Amino acid sequence: MPSPLALLILLAAPALAAPVLAPPALADVAPDRAARLEHLVVQDCGSCHGLTMKGGLGSPLTPEALAHATPEGLAGIILDGIPGTAMPPWRPLISQAEAIWIARYLLKDQDR
């Protein structure tokens, strides 16, 4: 039987091999870029998801509708779109940090 230390090393190995990266925070986007991203959300996302983000052609993007979503999961959808739907990929236009900023913006309680 392996020693407790050997078991700990075996169990921890996958976690130790994965890089520990903190997701970018809202503050990781420059203030002027944040203002442009907010405008993009209201105008471009709002054109399908509704100007109040309560739904339209696209599904609602309210904090309540996204309650079970993670910033990283939403960022993936923002960057790569959803094939077979009207949700386009935004990867050619925005960075991963900006997509996470948008996801966190959508998840926080907004006065809409």
Backbone hydrogen bonds, N-H to C=O, Kabsch-Sander energy under -0.5 kcal/mol:
donor,donor_aa,acceptor,acceptor_aa,energy
7,L,3,S,-2.3
8,L,4,P,-2.3
9,I,5,L,-2.3
10,L,6,A,-2.4
11,L,7,L,-2.6
12,A,8,L,-2.3
13,A,9,I,-1.5
16,L,12,A,-2.4
17,A,13,A,-2.1
18,A,14,P,-1.4
21,L,19,P,-0.9
28,D,25,A,-2.1
29,V,26,L,-1.3
34,A,30,A,-2.9
35,A,31,P,-2.0
36,R,32,D,-1.5
37,L,33,R,-2.7
38,E,34,A,-2.6
39,H,35,A,-1.9
40,L,36,R,-2.3
41,V,37,L,-2.5
42,V,38,E,-2.3
43,Q,39,H,-3.0
44,D,40,L,-1.8
45,C,40,L,-1.7
46,G,41,V,-1.5
47,S,43,Q,-0.9
48,C,44,D,-0.5
48,C,45,C,-1.3
49,H,45,C,-3.1
50,G,46,G,-1.3
53,M,50,G,-2.3
55,G,49,H,-2.7
56,G,58,G,-2.6
57,L,48,C,-0.8
58,G,48,C,-2.6
61,L,53,M,-3.0
66,L,62,T,-1.8
67,A,64,E,-1.2
69,A,66,L,-2.2
74,L,70,T,-2.6
75,A,71,P,-2.5
76,G,72,E,-1.9
77,I,73,G,-1.6
78,I,74,L,-2.9
79,L,75,A,-2.9
80,D,76,G,-2.6
81,G,77,I,-2.4
82,I,87,M,-2.0
85,T,82,I,-1.7
90,W,78,I,-1.9
91,R,79,L,-2.1
93,L,90,W,-2.1
94,I,90,W,-2.0
99,A,95,S,-2.2
100,I,96,Q,-2.4
101,W,97,A,-2.1
102,I,98,E,-2.4
103,A,99,A,-2.5
104,R,100,I,-2.7
105,Y,101,W,-2.4
106,L,102,I,-2.6
107,L,103,A,-2.0
108,K,104,R,-1.8
110,Q,108,K,-0.5
112,R,110,Q,-1.3
